[in-house]
Amino acid sequence: MSQRQTRSRGKGWFRRNLDRYFPERQLHLRTEGRVSFIRFSRRAQLGIIVVLCAFGGWTGFASVSYFLHDIVLGSKENQIASARLAYRSVLSEVAGYQNRFLDMTRNLEEDHALMLDLVEQNTALQQNLSSVRSKLTTTESDRNEIIKARERLKGELSGIQSRMQSLMDRNFALQDTLDTTETGLSAVLSERNKARSDMGDMRGQITQLETRLAGIQDSQLDAVARLTDHTVANIDSIENVVDLTGLDIDRLLRAGASAPEGQGGPFIEVRPDGAVAGHLEARLTNLEGYLEQWETLQTIMRMLPLTAPLDHYYITNRYGKRRDPFNKKWAMHYGLDLGSSLKTSVFATSPGIVTYVGWKGRYGRMVEVNHGAGLKTRYGHLHKILVKKGQKLAYREKVGLLGNTGRSTGAHLHYEVLFSERPQDPSKFIGAGRHVFKE
């Protein structure tokens, strides 16, 4: 069986099935005795089926997307809850460290009070010891007097002996009391020495903690100082680039500054205290000011047109006073003429918004781009324009093709840079851009 016969049979089968399942149908309508009908051809029936299938598929897709969105949202909420738990755990650890430090401080105060009590007890015991020694001296003198009296009064020997015995008993009792007192004093001295040793250990631990804290604060101050120096160096570098363009940095910052509205209140100057933390806070405040200035300058840098609008070019006429190429009279030239091949791509030299597109007198076909902060660039004598008014342009996005339209002696690009509607020398911006890319 040939391929043609196979194809013809397949077509015949397909047509038979279409005639069988999709015959021409008619919908009869009867109104006030009149009969009318609506025909549904085979194509119309197939179209209705396709529309219904598409609607069913879209409904299924939307339902599945809705359920999947709930699942993704649930997983994100779980991640947020995990992050909150981790943050609370860190806060609890910090609170634990603070409680430990407070406990150590209270223990140190209790040990100091105990040491003072021991010193007072030692002073009282020494006073008691002095009293006992004075009593012992008095007893010894009494004994000597008794001995002398015994020699003088031999007749009263028995009485004197009895008195002597009583005095000896008293002496022994006093000796026992003295021994007991010396033992207690030794125990008190040992306890005092132990308390002094413990207090010295605690003072050593406190000194170590204070040393570690001072080291941490010094490292933080060094880090802030390094970051401040680096930020100041970056600010100086950006200001040097702006100086190379010939622009006034203060006017440029005022034109590009944008502070949020709805602010106010009394001025209360922040004065740091004399502690190390106060110095660190002052340095952080100073660093924050430098960082805000750096961010503003970076925003300005992104607006500056620091590159040439052509990849390959040669300068045919510079900015400033020149002889007009048509009448040979002296005139001011407020742009930079860049020569290159016809229909060479012309690029935007900085991000911005297209504010003018079309024919502009002696400029020919021209494009004007507003970059913000009062900066604009113009591209004249174009062969073709590739952008529209109001279009947002990225850096190095193509705006048109180099041409020879308007008041021109040959294919070239007339390139202008304006700041606050005043022309600037584009070659200074291109030179500053080379300085930036060299760094």
C-alpha positions as CSV (number, residue, x, y, z in Angstrom):
1,M,0.0,0.0,0.0
2,S,1.5,3.3,-1.1
3,Q,1.9,6.3,1.2
4,R,-0.7,8.3,-0.7
5,Q,-3.3,5.7,-0.2
6,T,-2.5,5.5,3.5
7,R,-2.9,9.3,3.8
8,S,-6.2,9.3,1.8
9,R,-7.6,6.5,4.1
10,G,-6.6,8.5,7.2
11,K,-8.3,11.6,5.9
12,G,-11.4,9.6,5.0
13,W,-11.5,8.1,8.5
14,F,-11.1,11.5,10.1
15,R,-13.9,13.1,8.0
16,R,-16.2,10.2,8.8
17,N,-15.7,10.7,12.5
18,L,-16.2,14.4,12.2
19,D,-19.5,13.8,10.3
20,R,-20.5,11.3,12.8
21,Y,-19.9,13.2,16.1
22,F,-20.1,16.8,14.8
23,P,-22.9,17.0,12.2
24,E,-24.4,20.3,11.4
25,R,-27.0,21.1,14.1
26,Q,-29.9,23.6,14.1
27,L,-31.6,25.3,17.1
28,H,-35.3,26.0,16.2
29,L,-37.0,29.0,17.9
30,R,-40.7,29.6,17.7
31,T,-42.0,33.1,18.6
32,E,-45.6,34.2,18.0
33,G,-46.2,31.7,15.3
34,R,-42.9,32.4,13.5
35,V,-40.2,29.7,13.4
36,S,-36.5,30.6,13.2
37,F,-33.4,28.6,13.7
38,I,-29.8,29.0,14.5
39,R,-27.2,26.9,12.7
40,F,-24.2,25.4,14.5
41,S,-21.7,24.4,11.9
42,R,-19.0,21.8,12.5
43,R,-16.4,24.6,13.0
44,A,-18.5,26.4,15.5
45,Q,-19.0,23.2,17.6
46,L,-15.3,22.5,17.6
47,G,-14.6,26.1,18.6
48,I,-17.0,25.8,21.5
49,I,-15.4,22.6,22.7
50,V,-11.9,24.1,22.5
51,V,-13.1,27.1,24.5
52,L,-14.7,24.9,27.2
53,C,-11.5,22.7,27.4
54,A,-9.4,25.9,27.8
55,F,-11.7,27.3,30.5
56,G,-11.6,23.9,32.4
57,G,-7.8,23.8,32.1
58,W,-7.4,27.4,33.4
59,T,-9.8,26.6,36.3
60,G,-7.7,23.6,37.3
61,F,-4.5,25.5,37.0
62,A,-5.8,28.4,39.2
63,S,-7.0,25.9,41.9
64,V,-3.7,24.2,42.0
65,S,-1.8,27.5,42.2
66,Y,-4.1,28.7,45.0
67,F,-3.4,25.6,47.2
68,L,0.4,25.7,46.4
69,H,0.4,29.3,47.5
70,D,-1.0,28.4,50.9
71,I,1.6,25.7,51.3
72,V,4.5,28.1,50.5
73,L,3.0,30.7,52.8
74,G,2.9,28.2,55.6
75,S,6.5,27.2,55.2
76,K,7.5,30.9,55.3
77,E,5.6,31.4,58.5
78,N,7.4,28.4,60.0
79,Q,10.8,29.9,59.1
80,I,9.8,33.2,60.7
81,A,8.7,31.4,63.9
82,S,12.1,29.5,64.0
83,A,14.0,32.8,63.7
84,R,12.0,34.3,66.5
85,L,12.7,31.3,68.8
86,A,16.4,31.6,68.0
87,Y,16.3,35.3,68.9
88,R,14.5,34.6,72.2
89,S,17.1,31.9,73.0
90,V,20.0,34.5,72.5
91,L,18.1,37.0,74.7
92,S,17.8,34.3,77.5
93,E,21.5,33.5,77.3
94,V,22.4,37.2,77.7
95,A,20.0,37.5,80.7
96,G,21.7,34.4,82.2
97,Y,25.2,36.1,81.9
98,Q,23.9,39.2,83.5
99,N,22.4,37.3,86.4
100,R,25.7,35.4,86.9
101,F,27.6,38.7,87.1
102,L,25.1,40.1,89.6
103,D,25.5,36.9,91.8
104,M,29.3,37.3,91.8
105,T,28.9,41.0,92.8
106,R,26.6,40.0,95.7
107,N,28.9,37.2,96.9
108,L,31.8,39.7,96.9
109,E,29.9,42.1,99.0
110,E,28.9,39.3,101.5
111,D,32.5,38.2,101.8
112,H,33.6,41.7,102.5
113,A,31.1,42.0,105.2
114,L,32.2,38.7,106.7
115,M,35.8,39.9,106.7
116,L,34.8,43.0,108.6
117,D,33.0,40.9,111.2
118,L,36.1,38.7,111.6
119,V,38.3,41.8,112.1
120,E,35.9,43.0,114.8
121,Q,36.0,39.6,116.5
122,N,39.8,39.6,116.4
123,T,39.9,43.0,118.1
124,A,37.6,41.9,120.8
125,L,39.6,38.7,121.5
126,Q,42.9,40.7,121.7
127,Q,41.2,43.0,124.3
128,N,40.1,39.9,126.3
129,L,43.7,38.5,126.1
130,S,45.1,41.7,127.4
131,S,42.7,41.6,130.3
132,V,43.6,38.0,131.1
133,R,47.3,38.8,131.1
134,S,46.8,41.8,133.4
135,K,44.9,39.5,135.8
136,L,47.7,36.9,135.6
137,T,50.2,39.6,136.5
138,T,48.1,40.6,139.5
139,T,47.9,37.0,140.6
140,E,51.7,36.6,140.4
141,S,52.2,39.7,142.6
142,D,49.7,38.4,145.1
143,R,51.5,35.1,145.3
144,N,54.8,36.8,146.0
145,E,53.1,38.8,148.7
146,I,51.7,35.6,150.2
147,I,55.2,34.0,150.2
148,K,56.6,37.0,152.0
149,A,53.7,36.9,154.5
150,R,54.3,33.2,155.1
151,E,57.9,33.9,156.1
152,R,56.8,36.7,158.3
153,L,53.9,34.9,159.8
154,K,55.0,31.3,160.4
155,G,52.3,31.0,163.0
156,E,49.6,31.4,160.3
157,L,51.2,28.8,158.0
158,S,48.2,26.6,157.7
159,G,46.0,29.5,156.8
160,I,48.5,30.8,154.3
161,Q,48.8,27.4,152.7
162,S,45.1,27.0,152.3
163,R,44.9,30.4,150.7
164,M,47.9,29.5,148.5
165,Q,46.1,26.4,147.4
166,S,43.1,28.4,146.5
167,L,45.2,30.8,144.6
168,M,46.9,28.0,142.7
169,D,43.6,26.6,141.7
170,R,42.5,29.9,140.5
171,N,45.7,30.2,138.5
172,F,45.1,26.9,136.8
173,A,41.6,27.9,135.9
174,L,42.9,31.1,134.4
175,Q,45.6,29.1,132.5
176,D,42.9,26.9,131.1
177,T,40.9,29.9,130.1
178,L,44.0,31.4,128.4
179,D,44.6,28.2,126.5
180,T,41.0,28.1,125.3
181,T,41.2,31.8,124.3
182,E,44.4,31.2,122.3
183,T,42.9,28.2,120.5
184,G,39.8,30.3,119.5
185,L,42.1,33.1,118.4
186,S,44.1,30.8,116.2
187,A,40.8,29.5,114.6
188,V,39.7,33.0,114.0
189,L,43.0,34.0,112.4
190,S,42.9,31.0,110.1
191,E,39.3,31.9,109.0
192,R,40.4,35.5,108.4
193,N,43.4,34.4,106.3
194,K,41.1,32.1,104.3
195,A,38.6,34.9,103.8
196,R,41.5,37.2,102.6
197,S,42.6,34.5,100.2
198,D,39.1,34.0,98.8
199,M,38.7,37.8,98.4
200,G,42.1,38.0,96.6
201,D,40.9,35.3,94.1
202,M,37.6,37.1,93.5
203,R,39.5,40.4,93.0
204,G,41.7,38.6,90.4
205,Q,38.7,37.3,88.6
206,I,37.1,40.8,88.6
207,T,40.4,42.2,87.3
208,Q,40.4,39.6,84.5
209,L,36.8,40.4,83.5
210,E,37.6,44.2,83.5
211,T,40.7,43.5,81.4
212,R,38.7,41.4,78.9
213,L,35.9,44.1,78.8
214,A,38.5,46.8,78.2
215,G,40.1,44.7,75.4
216,I,36.7,44.2,73.7
217,Q,36.0,47.9,73.9
218,D,39.4,48.8,72.5
219,S,38.9,46.4,69.6
220,Q,35.5,48.0,68.9
221,L,37.0,51.5,69.0
222,D,39.7,50.3,66.6
223,A,37.2,48.7,64.2
224,V,35.1,51.9,64.2
225,A,38.2,54.0,63.6
226,R,39.3,51.9,60.7
227,L,35.8,51.9,59.2
228,T,35.7,55.7,59.6
229,D,39.0,56.2,57.9
230,H,38.0,53.9,55.0
231,T,34.7,55.8,54.6
232,V,36.5,59.2,54.7
233,A,38.9,58.0,52.1
234,N,36.0,56.9,49.9
235,I,34.3,60.2,50.3
236,D,37.6,62.1,49.4
237,S,37.9,59.8,46.3
238,I,34.4,60.6,45.1
239,E,34.8,64.3,45.8
240,N,38.1,64.3,43.8
241,V,36.2,62.7,40.9
242,V,33.5,65.3,41.1
243,D,36.2,68.0,41.1
244,L,37.6,66.6,37.9
245,T,34.2,67.0,36.2
246,G,34.3,70.8,37.1
247,L,31.0,70.6,39.1
248,D,30.4,72.3,42.5
249,I,30.1,69.4,44.9
250,D,27.9,71.5,47.3
251,R,25.5,72.5,44.5
252,L,25.4,68.9,43.3
253,L,24.6,67.5,46.8
254,R,21.8,70.1,47.2
255,A,20.3,69.2,43.9
256,G,20.5,65.5,44.5
257,A,19.5,65.5,48.2
258,S,16.1,64.1,49.1
259,A,15.1,64.0,52.7
260,P,11.7,62.5,53.8
261,E,9.0,65.0,54.7
262,G,7.0,65.1,58.0
263,Q,10.0,65.6,60.3
264,G,10.5,68.1,63.2
265,G,10.8,68.5,67.0
266,P,13.2,70.4,69.3
267,F,16.9,70.2,68.8
268,I,18.6,68.3,71.7
269,E,22.3,67.8,71.2
270,V,23.8,64.4,72.0
271,R,26.7,64.7,74.4
272,P,28.7,61.5,75.2
273,D,29.6,60.8,78.8
274,G,33.2,60.2,79.9
275,A,33.0,56.4,79.9
276,V,34.4,54.2,77.2
277,A,30.9,53.4,76.0
278,G,30.3,57.1,75.6
279,H,33.3,57.5,73.4
280,L,32.2,54.5,71.3
281,E,28.7,56.0,70.9
282,A,30.2,59.3,69.8
283,R,32.5,57.6,67.3
284,L,29.6,55.6,66.0
285,T,27.5,58.7,65.6
286,N,30.4,60.3,63.7
287,L,30.7,57.2,61.5
288,E,27.0,57.3,60.8
289,G,27.3,60.8,59.5
290,Y,30.2,59.8,57.2
291,L,28.3,56.8,56.0
292,E,25.2,58.9,55.1
293,Q,27.4,61.3,53.2
294,W,29.1,58.4,51.4
295,E,25.7,56.9,50.4
296,T,24.6,60.3,49.1
297,L,27.8,60.7,47.1
298,Q,27.4,57.1,45.7
299,T,23.9,58.0,44.5
300,I,25.4,61.2,42.8
301,M,28.1,59.1,41.3
302,R,25.6,56.8,39.7
303,M,24.0,59.8,38.1
304,L,27.2,61.3,36.6
305,P,27.8,60.6,32.9
306,L,31.4,59.5,33.2
307,T,31.8,57.5,30.0
308,A,31.8,58.3,26.3
309,P,28.6,57.6,24.4
310,L,30.6,55.7,21.7
311,D,32.8,52.7,22.0
312,H,35.3,53.9,19.3
313,Y,35.6,57.6,18.3
314,Y,37.9,60.5,17.6
315,I,37.3,64.1,18.7
316,T,36.5,66.4,15.7
317,N,35.6,69.5,17.8
318,R,36.1,70.3,21.5
319,Y,34.0,72.2,23.9
320,G,34.4,76.0,24.0
321,K,35.4,78.8,21.6
322,R,35.9,77.7,18.0
323,R,35.6,78.8,14.4
324,D,32.2,77.9,12.9
325,P,32.7,75.2,10.2
326,F,30.2,76.9,7.9
327,N,30.9,80.7,8.1
328,K,34.3,80.5,9.7
329,K,33.4,83.1,12.4
330,W,34.2,82.7,16.1
331,A,31.5,81.1,18.1
332,M,30.9,79.1,21.3
333,H,30.5,75.3,21.0
334,Y,28.7,73.9,24.0
335,G,29.3,70.3,23.2
336,L,31.8,67.7,22.1
337,D,31.8,66.4,18.5
338,L,32.8,62.7,18.3
339,G,33.5,61.3,14.9
340,S,33.0,57.6,14.0
341,S,31.4,55.4,11.3
342,L,27.9,56.1,10.1
343,K,25.2,54.2,12.0
344,T,27.6,53.5,14.9
345,S,25.7,52.6,18.1
346,V,25.2,55.6,20.5
347,F,24.9,54.6,24.2
348,A,23.4,56.4,27.3
349,T,26.3,57.5,29.5
350,S,24.3,57.2,32.8
351,P,20.9,55.8,33.9
352,G,18.1,58.3,33.3
353,I,14.7,59.1,31.7
354,V,14.2,60.2,28.1
355,T,12.8,63.7,28.2
356,Y,13.0,64.7,24.5
357,V,12.9,62.6,21.3
358,G,12.7,64.0,17.7
359,W,13.9,66.7,15.4
360,K,15.3,69.8,17.1
361,G,16.4,72.4,14.6
362,R,20.1,72.5,14.0
363,Y,20.6,69.4,16.2
364,G,18.8,67.3,13.7
365,R,17.5,64.1,15.2
366,M,18.2,64.5,18.9
367,V,17.6,62.6,22.2
368,E,17.7,64.3,25.7
369,V,18.1,62.2,28.9
370,N,17.5,63.5,32.4
371,H,19.8,61.7,34.9
372,G,18.5,63.5,38.1
373,A,20.2,66.0,40.4
374,G,20.0,68.6,37.6
375,L,22.1,66.6,35.2
376,K,21.1,66.1,31.5
377,T,22.8,64.7,28.4
378,R,22.0,65.4,24.7
379,Y,22.8,63.3,21.6
380,G,22.5,65.2,18.3
381,H,22.8,64.6,14.6
382,L,21.5,61.0,15.0
383,H,20.7,58.9,11.9
384,K,18.0,56.9,13.8
385,I,16.4,57.2,17.2
386,L,15.9,53.9,19.1
387,V,14.1,55.2,22.3
388,K,10.8,56.8,23.2
389,K,10.0,59.8,25.4
390,G,9.4,58.8,29.0
391,Q,11.4,55.6,28.6
392,K,13.7,54.6,31.5
393,L,17.3,53.9,30.3
394,A,19.9,51.8,32.0
395,Y,23.6,52.5,31.9
396,R,25.1,51.9,28.3
397,E,21.6,51.3,26.9
398,K,21.5,52.1,23.1
399,V,19.7,55.4,22.3
400,G,20.3,55.6,18.6
401,L,22.6,55.4,15.6
402,L,25.3,58.0,14.7
403,G,24.3,60.1,11.7
404,N,24.6,63.4,9.8
405,T,21.3,65.2,10.3
406,G,20.7,68.9,11.1
407,R,23.5,71.4,10.8
408,S,26.4,69.0,10.2
409,T,29.4,68.7,7.8
410,G,29.7,64.9,8.1
411,A,28.8,61.9,10.2
412,H,29.5,62.6,13.8
413,L,27.8,62.8,17.3
414,H,27.2,66.1,19.0
415,Y,27.3,65.2,22.7
416,E,26.3,67.7,25.5
417,V,26.3,67.6,29.3
418,L,24.1,70.1,31.2
419,F,23.9,70.8,35.0
420,S,21.0,73.0,36.1
421,E,20.4,73.9,32.4
422,R,24.0,75.2,32.1
423,P,26.4,73.5,29.6
424,Q,29.4,71.7,31.0
425,D,32.6,70.4,29.3
426,P,31.9,66.7,28.4
427,S,35.6,65.9,28.1
428,K,36.1,66.6,31.8
429,F,33.4,64.0,32.7
430,I,35.0,61.5,30.3
431,G,38.4,62.2,31.9
432,A,37.0,61.8,35.4
433,G,35.5,58.5,34.4
434,R,38.9,57.2,33.1
435,H,40.3,58.2,36.5
436,V,37.5,56.2,38.3
437,F,38.0,53.1,36.2
438,K,41.8,53.3,36.6
439,E,41.3,53.1,40.3
